[in-house]
Amino acid sequence: MIQGRFSKSFLLPCSSSPQPVITIVIRMPKNKTKLEIAAGKLILAIQKEWDKELGDLTAKECEETMYRAHDLLQGTKTGTVIQILNGRSVADFLGVEWVKRHPKVLVYISNFESELDV
């Protein structure tokens, strides 16, 4: 079984030109872990909240929260989530006050933490 993401280009000659002009790219899908999937869903939930706040003064804080969630996603890929959290809960890492104002993300935080504990 091949794991990871691969890309292979094939150059095909074209009858009207001596130079190869056609490139075909084949991408192998990456198998994501349950933790990566949970982080992605958390990011999507935060993005939905951010979309609602665009144009408001609170949108910047929401955007910063989304960036922190992206840090968690990167941590899932590098195996450094525990170090990123540094003893904090996910809600603490994202910002407790922001999470309190956006309770719809609580289920996604809980799911992420559940996968982290596995």
C-alpha positions in Angstrom: 0.0 0.0 0.0 1.3 3.4 -0.9 0.9 6.1 1.7 1.4 9.8 1.4 0.7 12.2 -1.4 2.5 11.7 -4.7 2.4 13.6 -7.9 3.7 12.3 -11.2 3.9 14.3 -14.4 4.0 12.6 -17.8 5.0 14.6 -20.8 3.4 13.4 -24.0 4.6 14.4 -27.4 2.2 16.2 -29.7 2.2 15.3 -33.4 2.4 19.0 -34.5 5.3 20.0 -32.3 8.6 18.3 -31.5 8.4 19.6 -27.9 6.2 17.9 -25.3 3.2 20.1 -24.6 0.8 18.0 -22.6 1.2 17.4 -18.9 -0.9 14.9 -17.0 -0.8 15.0 -13.2 -1.9 12.1 -11.2 -2.4 12.8 -7.4 -2.6 10.0 -4.9 -5.1 10.8 -2.1 -3.7 11.2 1.4 -5.1 9.1 4.1 -6.0 11.5 6.9 -6.0 10.4 10.6 -9.2 10.8 12.6 -7.4 13.6 14.5 -6.6 15.5 11.3 -10.3 15.1 10.2 -11.4 16.4 13.6 -9.1 19.4 13.3 -10.4 20.1 9.8 -14.0 20.0 11.1 -13.1 22.4 13.9 -11.6 24.8 11.4 -14.7 24.7 9.3 -16.9 25.4 12.3 -14.7 28.4 13.2 -14.8 29.6 9.6 -18.6 29.5 9.7 -18.6 31.7 12.8 -16.0 34.0 11.1 -18.2 34.3 8.0 -21.1 35.5 10.2 -18.8 38.2 11.8 -17.2 39.6 8.6 -17.4 43.3 8.7 -17.9 43.4 12.5 -15.2 44.5 15.0 -15.1 40.9 16.3 -14.1 39.4 13.0 -10.4 39.9 13.6 -10.5 37.9 16.9 -12.4 35.1 15.0 -9.8 35.1 12.3 -7.0 34.8 14.9 -8.9 31.9 16.5 -9.0 30.2 13.1 -5.2 30.6 12.7 -4.7 28.9 16.1 -6.9 26.1 14.9 -4.7 25.8 11.8 -1.8 25.5 14.2 -3.5 22.5 15.8 -4.1 21.0 12.3 -0.4 21.4 11.5 0.4 19.8 14.9 -1.7 16.7 13.9 0.5 16.3 10.8 3.8 16.7 12.6 2.8 14.9 15.9 3.3 18.1 18.0 -0.3 18.8 19.2 0.6 18.1 22.8 3.6 20.5 22.6 1.4 23.2 20.9 -1.3 22.9 23.6 1.4 23.1 26.3 -0.8 21.7 29.0 -3.8 23.8 28.0 -7.2 22.6 26.9 -8.2 23.2 23.3 -10.7 25.9 24.5 -7.9 27.6 26.4 -5.6 27.5 23.4 -8.3 28.9 21.1 -9.4 31.5 23.6 -11.9 30.7 26.3 -13.9 34.0 25.9 -14.2 33.5 22.2 -15.4 29.9 22.7 -18.0 31.1 25.2 -19.4 33.5 22.6 -19.4 30.8 19.9 -20.9 27.7 21.6 -21.5 26.0 18.2 -17.8 25.0 18.1 -17.9 23.2 21.4 -18.9 19.9 19.9 -16.0 20.1 17.4 -13.6 21.0 20.3 -14.9 18.0 22.2 -14.5 15.7 19.1 -10.9 16.9 18.6 -10.1 16.3 22.3 -11.6 12.9 22.1 -9.5 11.9 19.2 -6.4 13.4 20.9 -7.0 11.1 23.9 -7.2 7.9 21.8 
